[in-house]
């Protein structure tokens, strides 16, 4: 298990390469949000926000005045997000660890985890923190643009810092999410999509 400092250094170094196919991934994300009618109730927490790839979609669906928090462990990812996104409105860029979220209880109406879940060193703790920070009935979305087998194979070829960061099959994750007091509303997995949508059930 690698600590937060190692992950921060790894993603700081990765940040400049993270944007090489951003247009293609943004287009695919737009299609997914439209196809699955994904709601975006505000205030919004974007966990592991990277270079802000979700930000235009989130802003488009929340309106100019809604609060969106871009939360990322990597300083360089956040710096690029600020530089690349001129989206107006109440957008807050916060460098922090998802395992110890610096927010009060019931602070958000939705939380989005795009391409970040395998990198949680302690997934149960991170999900518990998301549960705490979501309002009752709040939305949790876990999303990847590939299935767990493809994702795990990709990480297995990467540097040691993330080579053991694995994603479980979506039905296995759904059971863990349900045990953490979420109601799973939708789950789907195929080679080019991993999607789990749930709501805080208490």
N, CA, C and O of each residue as an XYZ file, in Angstrom:
808
protein
N       0.847     -1.198      0.000
C       0.000      0.000      0.000
C       0.883      1.247      0.000
O       1.775      1.375      0.838
N       0.644      2.149     -0.917
C       1.462      3.337     -1.041
C       0.771      4.514     -0.352
O      -0.453      4.643     -0.389
N       1.571      5.360      0.271
C       0.990      6.443      1.036
C       0.601      7.608      0.139
O       0.868      7.612     -1.063
N      -0.040      8.598      0.759
C      -0.571      9.723      0.012
C       0.548     10.524     -0.642
O       0.391     11.001     -1.766
N       1.674     10.676      0.047
C       2.783     11.442     -0.512
C       3.283     10.825     -1.813
O       3.547     11.544     -2.777
N       3.415      9.487     -1.851
C       3.874      8.825     -3.065
C       2.881      9.008     -4.207
O       3.270      9.241     -5.352
N       1.603      8.901     -3.886
C       0.576      9.103     -4.917
C       0.603     10.543     -5.421
O       0.449     10.794     -6.616
N       0.799     11.479     -4.509
C       0.844     12.886     -4.906
C       2.006     13.130     -5.875
O       1.834     13.798     -6.896
N       3.158     12.603     -5.563
C       4.322     12.771     -6.439
C       4.069     12.125     -7.797
O       4.388     12.703     -8.836
N       3.495     10.926     -7.783
C       3.223     10.211     -9.033
C       2.299     11.019     -9.937
O       2.573     11.173    -11.128
N       1.207     11.534     -9.378
C       0.241     12.256    -10.210
C       0.726     13.659    -10.561
O       0.325     14.203    -11.590
N       1.572     14.251     -9.737
C       2.206     15.511    -10.126
C       3.020     15.308    -11.402
O       2.961     16.127    -12.320
N       3.779     14.212    -11.455
C       4.600     13.927    -12.624
C       3.752     13.552    -13.835
O       4.122     13.845    -14.972
N       2.624     12.911    -13.592
C       1.753     12.452    -14.681
C       0.931     13.583    -15.297
O       0.507     13.484    -16.449
N       0.707     14.639    -14.552
C      -0.235     15.687    -14.950
C      -0.048     16.202    -16.375
O      -1.039     16.309    -17.097
N       1.171     16.527    -16.822
C       1.295     17.058    -18.187
C       0.838     16.075    -19.266
O       0.407     16.500    -20.339
N       0.925     14.769    -19.000
C       0.504     13.769    -19.990
C      -0.981     13.436    -19.885
O      -1.550     12.809    -20.778
N      -1.600     13.860    -18.790
C      -2.991     13.527    -18.520
C      -3.948     14.182    -19.514
O      -5.087     13.743    -19.674
N      -3.476     15.233    -20.178
C      -4.363     16.022    -21.034
C      -4.225     15.669    -22.510
O      -4.831     16.332    -23.353
N      -3.435     14.631    -22.850
C      -3.128     14.388    -24.259
C      -4.350     13.987    -25.074
O      -4.418     14.293    -26.264
N      -5.325     13.301    -24.454
C      -6.522     12.889    -25.199
C      -7.782     13.440    -24.543
O      -8.831     12.797    -24.551
N      -7.666     14.632    -23.979
C      -8.765     15.169    -23.177
C     -10.014     15.426    -24.015
O     -11.127     15.256    -23.518
N      -9.857     15.831    -25.269
C     -11.026     16.103    -26.108
C     -11.818     14.824    -26.363
O     -13.047     14.820    -26.294
N     -11.109     13.747    -26.655
C     -11.767     12.471    -26.914
C     -12.504     11.973    -25.661
O     -13.652     11.536    -25.743
N     -11.839     12.043    -24.516
C     -12.469     11.581    -23.275
C     -13.632     12.486    -22.876
O     -14.648     11.999    -22.379
N     -13.499     13.784    -23.085
C     -14.589     14.714    -22.762
C     -15.821     14.420    -23.601
O     -16.947     14.460    -23.103
N     -15.602     14.123    -24.880
C     -16.717     13.796    -25.764
C     -17.432     12.531    -25.291
O     -18.661     12.478    -25.259
N     -16.660     11.524    -24.929
C     -17.241     10.273    -24.440
C     -18.007     10.492    -23.139
O     -19.087      9.933    -22.951
N     -17.462     11.290    -22.256
C     -18.154     11.581    -20.996
C     -19.478     12.300    -21.250
O     -20.482     12.008    -20.600
N     -19.478     13.230    -22.184
C     -20.721     13.917    -22.531
C     -21.782     12.957    -23.036
O     -22.962     13.093    -22.713
N     -21.356     11.989    -23.827
C     -22.296     10.982    -24.332
C     -22.868     10.141    -23.187
O     -24.061      9.836    -23.173
N     -22.021      9.771    -22.238
C     -22.469      8.947    -21.106
C     -23.452      9.721    -20.240
O     -24.491      9.185    -19.856
N     -23.139     10.967    -19.930
C     -24.041     11.771    -19.093
C     -25.398     11.930    -19.768
O     -26.433     11.893    -19.102
N     -25.398     12.106    -21.091
C     -26.659     12.258    -21.815
C     -27.415     10.937    -21.904
O     -28.624     10.896    -21.672
N     -26.710      9.857    -22.239
C     -27.357      8.560    -22.414
C     -27.990      8.057    -21.122
O     -29.086      7.498    -21.141
N     -27.301      8.254    -20.003
C     -27.785      7.724    -18.733
C     -28.516      8.772    -17.893
O     -28.885      8.512    -16.748
N     -28.718      9.944    -18.467
C     -29.466     11.011    -17.788
C     -28.943     11.217    -16.360
O     -29.706     11.227    -15.395
N     -27.650     11.376    -16.261
C     -27.022     11.492    -14.951
C     -27.333     12.855    -14.348
O     -26.992     13.882    -14.935
N     -27.971     12.877    -13.192
C     -28.275     14.159    -12.546
C     -27.034     14.735    -11.870
O     -26.116     14.000    -11.506
N     -27.016     16.046    -11.707
C     -25.898     16.706    -11.037
C     -26.457     17.722    -10.032
O     -26.372     18.928    -10.260
N     -27.021     17.243     -8.936
C     -27.513     18.187     -7.924
C     -26.351     18.887     -7.222
O     -25.314     18.279     -6.958
N     -26.536     20.152     -6.930
C     -25.493     20.949     -6.283
C     -25.848     21.173     -4.804
O     -27.014     21.133     -4.412
N     -24.802     21.408     -4.000
C     -23.370     21.542     -4.280
C     -22.742     20.215     -4.704
O     -23.213     19.141     -4.330
N     -21.666     20.310     -5.494
C     -21.042     19.146     -6.118
C     -19.612     18.980     -5.610
O     -18.868     19.952     -5.473
N     -19.245     17.730     -5.334
C     -17.866     17.383     -5.006
C     -17.325     16.483     -6.116
O     -17.857     15.401     -6.366
N     -16.263     16.941     -6.778
C     -15.604     16.188     -7.843
C     -14.320     15.611     -7.248
O     -13.323     16.318     -7.106
N     -14.353     14.324     -6.903
C     -13.263     13.684     -6.165
C     -12.207     13.151     -7.126
O     -12.533     12.477     -8.104
N     -10.943     13.454     -6.845
C      -9.892     13.051     -7.777
C     -10.105     13.716     -9.110
O     -10.078     13.069    -10.157
N     -10.318     15.018     -9.064
C     -10.789     15.773    -10.229
C      -9.766     15.890    -11.347
O     -10.108     16.282    -12.463
N      -8.508     15.552    -11.058
C      -7.489     15.618    -12.099
C      -7.355     17.013    -12.674
O      -7.264     17.987    -11.927
N      -7.343     17.117    -13.988
C      -7.205     18.413    -14.652
C      -8.559     19.068    -14.930
O      -8.651     20.001    -15.727
N      -9.602     18.577    -14.273
C     -10.916     19.200    -14.382
C     -11.723     18.754    -15.574
O     -12.527     19.520    -16.104
N     -11.519     17.518    -16.005
C     -12.196     17.044    -17.211
C     -13.724     17.018    -17.057
O     -14.445     17.226    -18.033
N     -14.218     16.764    -15.845
C     -15.664     16.741    -15.627
C     -16.265     18.134    -15.461
O     -17.476     18.313    -15.588
N     -15.419     19.110    -15.178
C     -15.929     20.419    -14.779
C     -16.907     21.043    -15.767
O     -17.952     21.526    -15.332
N     -16.630     21.063    -17.077
C     -17.609     21.661    -17.999
C     -18.969     20.954    -17.961
O     -20.011     21.604    -18.045
N     -18.954     19.627    -17.835
C     -20.219     18.887    -17.757
C     -20.973     19.220    -16.472
O     -22.188     19.415    -16.486
N     -20.250     19.280    -15.380
C     -20.884     19.581    -14.099
C     -21.469     20.988    -14.097
O     -22.594     21.204    -13.646
N     -20.701     21.933    -14.601
C     -21.195     23.315    -14.656
C     -22.391     23.440    -15.585
O     -23.352     24.141    -15.266
N     -22.344     22.780    -16.711
C     -23.445     22.837    -17.683
C     -24.757     22.392    -17.046
O     -25.825     22.909    -17.373
N     -24.664     21.426    -16.133
C     -25.875     20.844    -15.540
C     -26.270     21.455    -14.194
O     -27.322     21.121    -13.650
N     -25.447     22.335    -13.662
C     -25.783     22.930    -12.363
C     -26.130     24.408    -12.457
O     -26.836     24.930    -11.595
N     -25.653     25.080    -13.474
C     -25.882     26.515    -13.566
C     -24.698     27.299    -13.009
O     -23.828     26.751    -12.333
N     -24.689     28.577    -13.309
C     -23.544     29.434    -13.021
C     -23.270     29.612    -11.533
O     -22.114     29.743    -11.131
N     -24.309     29.618    -10.715
C     -24.131     29.996     -9.317
C     -23.934     28.817     -8.374
O     -23.681     29.016     -7.185
N     -24.045     27.600     -8.881
C     -23.906     26.422     -8.023
C     -22.441     26.219     -7.628
O     -21.527     26.505     -8.402
N     -22.245     25.725     -6.420
C     -20.893     25.483     -5.913
C     -20.378     24.124     -6.389
O     -21.062     23.109     -6.258
N     -19.172     24.117     -6.940
C     -18.491     22.889     -7.359
C     -17.103     22.882     -6.728
O     -16.349     23.846     -6.854
N     -16.776     21.790     -6.051
C     -15.450     21.630     -5.466
C     -14.666     20.623     -6.290
O     -15.088     19.479     -6.454
N     -13.520     21.056     -6.809
C     -12.574     20.186     -7.493
C     -11.545     19.743     -6.459
O     -10.706     20.539     -6.038
N     -11.604     18.482     -6.049
C     -10.729     17.975     -4.995
C      -9.718     17.006     -5.587
O     -10.079     16.058     -6.286
N      -8.449     17.257     -5.298
C      -7.384     16.480     -5.930
C      -6.177     16.436     -4.999
O      -5.848     17.432     -4.354
N      -5.517     15.280     -4.930
C      -4.329     15.140     -4.097
C      -3.105     15.773     -4.755
O      -2.150     16.135     -4.067
N      -3.127     15.908     -6.070
C      -1.983     16.405     -6.828
C      -2.065     17.911     -7.055
O      -3.038     18.417     -7.615
N      -1.028     18.614     -6.610
C      -0.962     20.060     -6.836
C      -0.895     20.383     -8.323
O      -1.542     21.326     -8.779
N      -0.117     19.609     -9.087
C       0.044     19.889    -10.508
C      -1.246     19.650    -11.284
O      -1.548     20.390    -12.220
N      -2.007     18.628    -10.909
C      -3.311     18.407    -11.541
C      -4.219     19.615    -11.308
O      -4.883     20.087    -12.231
N      -4.244     20.107    -10.082
C      -5.086     21.266     -9.776
C      -4.612     22.508    -10.515
O      -5.429     23.294    -10.994
N      -3.308     22.690    -10.611
C      -2.785     23.860    -11.321
C      -3.221     23.832    -12.785
O      -3.652     24.850    -13.326
N      -3.109     22.671    -13.420
C      -3.545     22.554    -14.804
C      -5.051     22.762    -14.928
O      -5.522     23.369    -15.890
N      -5.801     22.259    -13.955
C      -7.254     22.443    -13.982
C      -7.607     23.924    -13.965
O      -8.469     24.369    -14.723
N      -6.950     24.680    -13.112
C      -7.199     26.128    -13.059
C      -6.827     26.789    -14.388
O      -7.562     27.634    -14.899
N      -5.683     26.395    -14.937
C      -5.208     27.016    -16.177
C      -6.102     26.692    -17.372
O      -6.298     27.525    -18.257
N      -6.643     25.467    -17.387
C      -7.368     24.999    -18.562
C      -8.852     25.332    -18.538
O      -9.496     25.368    -19.587
N      -9.400     25.576    -17.357
C     -10.847     25.764    -17.249
C     -11.172     27.210    -16.896
O     -10.874     27.693    -15.804
N     -11.788     27.874    -17.853
C     -12.214     29.251    -17.631
C     -13.689     29.312    -17.263
O     -14.317     30.369    -17.332
N     -14.236     28.158    -16.868
C     -15.655     28.088    -16.517
C     -15.944     29.041    -15.368
O     -15.309     28.940    -14.318
N     -16.882     29.962    -15.536
C     -17.182     30.912    -14.460
C     -18.007     30.264    -13.359
O     -18.484     29.137    -13.496
N     -18.165     31.000    -12.269
C     -19.021     30.525    -11.182
C     -18.242     30.159     -9.940
O     -17.042     30.413     -9.837
N     -18.952     29.553     -8.993
C     -18.380     29.226     -7.682
C     -17.638     27.896     -7.748
O     -18.160     26.862     -7.330
N     -16.424     27.931     -8.274
C     -15.591     26.732     -8.398
C     -14.425     26.847     -7.423
O     -13.723     27.858     -7.401
N     -14.224     25.814     -6.626
C     -13.202     25.829     -5.589
C     -12.226     24.682     -5.860
O     -12.638     23.531     -6.007
N     -10.945     24.999     -5.924
C      -9.893     24.009     -6.169
C      -9.202     23.711     -4.842
O      -8.556     24.584     -4.262
N      -9.339     22.475     -4.367
C      -8.835     22.124     -3.044
C      -7.935     20.899     -3.142
O      -8.332     19.862     -3.673
N      -6.721     21.034     -2.625
C      -5.802     19.910     -2.567
C      -6.002     19.205     -1.228
O      -5.744     19.771     -0.166
N      -6.468     17.956     -1.301
C      -6.765     17.198     -0.085
C      -6.870     15.722     -0.424
O      -6.919     15.326     -1.588
N      -6.903     14.917      0.639
C      -6.975     13.465      0.535
C      -8.415     13.016      0.746
O      -9.061     13.428      1.710
N      -8.917     12.176     -0.149
C     -10.304     11.707     -0.060
C     -10.580     10.894      1.199
O     -11.736     10.737      1.594
N      -9.530     10.376      1.832
C      -9.726      9.581      3.045
C     -10.021     10.440      4.272
O     -10.523      9.943      5.280
N      -9.709     11.723      4.181
C      -9.982     12.667      5.277
C     -10.489     13.965      4.661
O      -9.764     14.958      4.603
N     -11.707     13.950      4.213
C     -12.266     15.093      3.503
C     -12.420     16.299      4.439
O     -12.952     16.162      5.540
N     -11.960     17.470      4.009
C     -11.985     18.660      4.867
C     -13.297     19.436      4.776
O     -13.299     20.655      4.610
N     -14.411     18.712      4.888
C     -15.724     19.336      4.740
C     -16.640     18.895      5.874
O     -16.444     17.827      6.453
N     -17.633     19.710      6.192
C     -18.588     19.311      7.234
C     -19.531     18.216      6.745
O     -19.638     17.957      5.546
N     -20.199     17.591      7.678
C     -21.201     16.567      7.371
C     -22.330     17.183      6.548
O     -22.733     18.324      6.772
N     -22.834     16.397      5.587
C     -23.978     16.803      4.749
C     -23.677     18.031      3.886
O     -24.573     18.831      3.619
N     -22.442     18.183      3.455
C     -22.048     19.392      2.729
C     -22.438     19.379      1.254
O     -22.573     20.440      0.645
N     -22.623     18.183      0.665
C     -22.799     18.091     -0.787
C     -24.055     17.301     -1.148
O     -24.481     16.397     -0.429
N     -24.635     17.680     -2.300
C     -25.781     16.947     -2.831
C     -25.356     15.858     -3.803
O     -26.136     14.952     -4.099
N     -24.129     15.936     -4.302
C     -23.627     14.892     -5.202
C     -22.106     14.822     -5.122
O     -21.431     15.814     -4.849
N     -21.589     13.620     -5.370
C     -20.143     13.392     -5.397
C     -19.822     12.516     -6.600
O     -20.458     11.483     -6.809
N     -18.841     12.928     -7.387
C     -18.441     12.222     -8.598
C     -17.020     11.709     -8.438
O     -16.118     12.453     -8.053
N     -16.830     10.432     -8.735
C     -15.513      9.795     -8.661
C     -15.182      9.243    -10.039
O     -15.479      8.088    -10.344
N     -14.563     10.080    -10.872
C     -14.195      9.643    -12.217
C     -12.720      9.279    -12.243
O     -11.863     10.112    -11.948
N     -12.422      8.031    -12.596
C     -11.054      7.534    -12.753
C     -10.219      7.702    -11.494
O      -9.034      8.026    -11.566
N     -10.846      7.480    -10.332
C     -10.100      7.659     -9.087
C     -10.252      6.495     -8.114
O      -9.347      6.262     -7.313
N     -11.356      5.756     -8.149
C     -11.629      4.771     -7.109
C     -10.479      3.783     -6.866
O     -10.183      3.513     -5.702
N      -9.816      3.229     -7.886
C      -8.743      2.265     -7.610
C      -7.572      2.862     -6.836
O      -6.795      2.135     -6.217
N      -7.449      4.183     -6.873
C      -6.310      4.833     -6.233
C      -6.561      5.135     -4.753
O      -5.678      5.653     -4.069
N      -7.755      4.814     -4.259
C      -7.992      4.941     -2.823
C      -7.206      3.846     -2.104
O      -7.413      2.660     -2.362
N      -6.314      4.235     -1.212
C      -5.549      3.234     -0.458
C      -6.439      2.439      0.484
O      -6.178      1.268      0.762
N      -7.492      3.084      0.972
C      -8.455      2.443      1.865
C      -9.851      2.781      1.349
O     -10.470      3.731      1.829
N     -10.358      2.016      0.377
C     -11.643      2.352     -0.236
C     -12.793      2.469      0.759
O     -13.641      3.349      0.615
N     -12.834      1.604      1.758
C     -13.931      1.669      2.726
C     -13.931      2.998      3.471
O     -14.980      3.598      3.704
N     -12.734      3.444      3.838
C     -12.645      4.721      4.538
C     -13.053      5.879      3.637
O     -13.766      6.785      4.068
N     -12.602      5.849      2.384
C     -12.956      6.914      1.452
C     -14.468      6.957      1.213
O     -15.062      8.035      1.186
N     -15.081      5.801      1.041
C     -16.531      5.760      0.833
C     -17.273      6.224      2.084
O     -18.302      6.893      1.986
N     -16.756      5.870      3.249
C     -17.371      6.344      4.496
C     -17.300      7.868      4.588
O     -18.244      8.511      5.048
N     -16.189      8.436      4.153
C     -16.063      9.893      4.157
C     -17.036     10.530      3.161
O     -17.630     11.570      3.447
N     -17.196      9.908      2.000
C     -18.156     10.426      1.030
C     -19.573     10.339      1.585
O     -20.373     11.258      1.405
N     -19.880      9.242      2.254
C     -21.195      9.101      2.884
C     -21.415     10.224      3.896
O     -22.491     10.822      3.935
N     -20.415     10.509      4.703
C     -20.535     11.558      5.723
C     -20.784     12.924      5.088
O     -21.599     13.707      5.578
N     -20.082     13.199      4.005
C     -20.156     14.531      3.407
C     -21.354     14.722      2.482
O     -21.696     15.854      2.142
N     -21.990     13.635      2.073
C     -23.193     13.754      1.251
C     -24.424     13.996      2.112
O     -24.514     13.526      3.246
N     -25.350     14.725      1.559
C     -26.635     14.918      2.206
C     -27.461     13.633      2.107
O     -27.224     12.840      1.195
N     -28.411     13.397      2.998
C     -29.300     12.241      2.842
C     -29.950     12.253      1.461
O     -30.508     13.264      1.035
N     -29.872     11.133      0.780
C     -30.375     11.056     -0.591
C     -29.405     11.569     -1.629
O     -29.719     11.589     -2.819
N     -28.212     11.988     -1.187
C     -27.225     12.533     -2.110
C     -26.694     11.497     -3.088
O     -26.640     10.307     -2.779
N     -26.305     11.960     -4.267
C     -25.859     11.104     -5.360
C     -24.374     10.784     -5.246
O     -23.562     11.665     -4.964
N     -24.026      9.526     -5.467
C     -22.636      9.095     -5.625
C     -22.513      8.421     -6.983
O     -23.261      7.492     -7.287
N     -21.570      8.887     -7.802
C     -21.330      8.275     -9.103
C     -19.867      7.863     -9.197
O     -18.971      8.681     -8.990
N     -19.629      6.593     -9.509
C     -18.284      6.063     -9.744
C     -18.214      5.665    -11.211
O     -19.033      4.878    -11.688
N     -17.230      6.213    -11.927
C     -17.240      6.097    -13.385
C     -15.826      5.910    -13.923
O     -14.876      6.547    -13.468
N     -15.715      5.011    -14.913
C     -14.485      4.817    -15.681
C     -14.860      4.593    -17.138
O     -15.978      4.179    -17.447
N     -13.921      4.867    -18.020
C     -14.158      4.671    -19.452
C     -13.620      3.333    -19.937
O     -13.272      3.186    -21.109
N     -13.552      2.367    -19.044
C     -13.183      0.995    -19.378
C     -13.662      0.087    -18.251
O     -13.963      0.557    -17.154
N     -13.731     -1.206    -18.524
C     -14.130     -2.169    -17.513
C     -12.999     -2.467    -16.546
O     -11.871     -2.010    -16.737
N     -13.306     -3.241    -15.500
C     -12.301     -3.470    -14.460
C     -11.123     -4.294    -14.980
O      -9.991     -4.076    -14.549
N     -11.361     -5.226    -15.887
C     -10.251     -6.030    -16.409
C      -9.275     -5.152    -17.201
O      -8.061     -5.255    -17.030
N      -9.810     -4.299    -18.059
C      -8.971     -3.414    -18.862
C      -8.225     -2.425    -17.964
O      -7.046     -2.140    -18.178
N      -8.918     -1.916    -16.975
C      -8.307     -0.954    -16.065
C      -7.186     -1.582    -15.246
O      -6.104     -1.009    -15.113
N      -7.453     -2.753    -14.705
C      -6.438     -3.427    -13.888
C      -5.223     -3.825    -14.716
O      -4.096     -3.774    -14.224
N      -5.439     -4.223    -15.972
C      -4.319     -4.556    -16.847
C      -3.472     -3.322    -17.130
O      -2.244     -3.404    -17.168
N      -4.118     -2.193    -17.325
C      -3.391     -0.949    -17.569
C      -2.556     -0.553    -16.355
O      -1.385     -0.196    -16.492
N      -3.151     -0.614    -15.180
C      -2.414     -0.274    -13.966
C      -1.276     -1.251    -13.714
O      -0.221     -0.861    -13.213
N      -1.484     -2.523    -14.058
C      -0.452     -3.518    -13.843
C       0.819     -3.244    -14.622
O       1.895     -3.704    -14.238
N       0.706     -2.496    -15.717
C       1.864     -2.154    -16.538
C       2.477     -0.812    -16.150
O       3.495     -0.399    -16.705
N       1.847     -0.138    -15.193
C       2.310      1.191    -14.799
C       3.366      1.102    -13.704
O       3.749      0.009    -13.287
N       3.824      2.239    -13.251
C       4.827      2.305    -12.196
C       4.300      1.646    -10.916
O       3.091      1.558    -10.700
N       5.217      1.195    -10.086
C       4.852      0.451     -8.882
C       3.870      1.206     -7.998
O       3.075      0.585     -7.292
N       3.912      2.529     -8.025
C       3.033      3.341     -7.175
C       1.570      3.009     -7.387
O       0.784      3.064     -6.442
N       1.185      2.660     -8.624
C      -0.222      2.365     -8.909
C      -0.435      0.963     -9.459
O      -1.565      0.607     -9.794
N       0.617      0.157     -9.562
C       0.487     -1.148    -10.213
C      -0.456     -2.089     -9.468
O      -0.988     -3.029    -10.058
N      -0.662     -1.843     -8.187
C      -1.573     -2.677     -7.402
C      -2.901     -1.980     -7.106
O      -3.679     -2.448     -6.274
N      -3.156     -0.883     -7.776
C      -4.424     -0.173     -7.617
C      -5.456     -0.848     -8.517
O      -5.463     -0.641     -9.730
N      -6.316     -1.649     -7.918
C      -7.230     -2.465     -8.705
C      -8.681     -2.047     -8.499
O      -9.058     -1.492     -7.467
N      -9.472     -2.335     -9.516
C     -10.907     -2.071     -9.509
C     -11.630     -3.405     -9.427
O     -11.330     -4.302    -10.216
N     -12.568     -3.572     -8.507
C     -13.338     -4.819     -8.468
C     -14.405     -4.834     -9.554
O     -14.746     -3.776    -10.083
N     -14.940     -5.992     -9.899
C     -16.101     -6.035    -10.786
C     -17.226     -5.170    -10.217
O     -17.328     -5.000     -9.002
N     -18.054     -4.634    -11.081
C     -19.042     -3.651    -10.621
C     -20.037     -4.256     -9.629
O     -20.513     -3.552     -8.739
N     -20.363     -5.551     -9.763
C     -21.305     -6.141     -8.809
C     -20.677     -6.304     -7.426
O     -21.371     -6.223     -6.413
N     -19.369     -6.532     -7.386
C     -18.663     -6.613     -6.107
C     -18.621     -5.238     -5.452
O     -18.867     -5.109     -4.252
N     -18.310     -4.220     -6.235
C     -18.307     -2.864     -5.697
C     -19.695     -2.474     -5.207
O     -19.826     -1.819     -4.173
N     -20.725     -2.868     -5.934
C     -22.089     -2.532     -5.543
C     -22.413     -3.080     -4.153
O     -23.082     -2.409     -3.367
N     -21.950     -4.277     -3.845
C     -22.200     -4.837     -2.510
C     -21.472     -4.036     -1.437
O     -22.015     -3.799     -0.357
N     -20.247     -3.621     -1.733
C     -19.501     -2.799     -0.772
C     -20.179     -1.458     -0.549
O     -20.258     -0.972      0.580
N     -20.668     -0.863     -1.631
C     -21.347      0.428     -1.523
C     -22.637      0.285     -0.714
O     -22.960      1.147      0.103
N     -23.364     -0.795     -0.943
C     -24.599     -1.033     -0.191
C     -24.301     -1.235      1.294
O     -25.053     -0.766      2.147
N     -23.204     -1.933      1.603
C     -22.809     -2.132      3.001
C     -22.448     -0.816      3.678
O     -22.521     -0.697      4.901
N     -22.057      0.174      2.871
C     -21.688      1.483      3.407
C     -22.883      2.434      3.480
O     -22.706      3.649      3.569
N     -24.091      1.887      3.443
C     -25.339      2.637      3.614
C     -25.656      3.532      2.412
O     -26.089      4.677      2.548
N     -25.422      2.963      1.248
C     -25.886      3.566      0.002
C     -26.882      2.624     -0.653
O     -26.808      1.408     -0.474
N     -27.808      3.184     -1.407
C     -28.715      2.404     -2.235
C     -28.222      2.479     -3.675
O     -28.174      3.560     -4.263
N     -27.862      1.350     -4.234
C     -27.364      1.315     -5.611
C     -28.552      1.419     -6.564
O     -29.471      0.601     -6.521
N     -28.519      2.428     -7.417
C     -29.616      2.678     -8.353
C     -29.325      2.170     -9.762
O     -30.244      1.847    -10.516
N     -28.050      2.103    -10.110
C     -27.692      1.665    -11.455
C     -26.257      1.172    -11.442
O     -25.383      1.778    -10.822
N     -26.024      0.055    -12.139
C     -24.651     -0.377    -12.335
C     -24.554     -1.026    -13.707
O     -25.448     -1.756    -14.136
N     -23.454     -0.743    -14.379
C     -23.223     -1.306    -15.710
C     -21.726     -1.411    -15.929
O     -20.965     -0.521    -15.550
N     -21.316     -2.506    -16.545
C     -19.912     -2.667    -16.878
C     -19.777     -3.401    -18.203
O     -20.448     -4.402    -18.457
N     -18.892     -2.875    -19.033
C     -18.456     -3.538    -20.261
C     -17.034     -3.064    -20.522
O     -16.478     -2.316    -19.717
N     -16.444     -3.480    -21.618
C     -15.028     -3.187    -21.828
C     -14.738     -1.697    -21.930
O     -13.613     -1.270    -21.670
N     -15.752     -0.884    -22.310
C     -15.515      0.549    -22.475
C     -16.308      1.399    -21.479
O     -16.446      2.607    -21.672
N     -16.823      0.785    -20.425
C     -17.612      1.551    -19.453
C     -17.689      0.822    -18.123
O     -17.854     -0.397    -18.063
N     -17.566      1.602    -17.062
C     -17.779      1.107    -15.693
C     -18.541      2.213    -14.996
O     -18.015      3.307    -14.791
N     -19.790      1.925    -14.629
C     -20.647      2.959    -14.060
C     -21.428      2.399    -12.891
O     -22.086      1.365    -13.009
N     -21.355      3.078    -11.771
C     -22.170      2.745    -10.604
C     -22.766      4.035    -10.063
O     -22.041      4.972     -9.729
N     -24.082      4.077     -9.978
C     -24.778      5.234     -9.438
C     -25.540      4.797     -8.193
O     -26.250      3.792     -8.204
N     -25.382      5.568     -7.123
C     -26.013      5.222     -5.845
C     -26.442      6.501     -5.145
O     -26.056      7.603     -5.533
N     -27.249      6.329     -4.105
C     -27.614      7.482     -3.293
C     -27.452      7.131     -1.811
O     -27.641      5.983     -1.410
N     -27.108      8.114     -1.026
C     -26.995      7.915      0.412
C     -28.376      7.560      0.951
O     -29.344      8.285      0.721
N     -28.461      6.454      1.660
C     -29.783      5.917      2.024
C     -30.208      6.237      3.440
O     -31.253      5.761      3.883
N     -29.436      7.024      4.163
C     -29.877      7.407      5.516
C     -29.490      8.846      5.803
O     -29.771      9.356      6.888
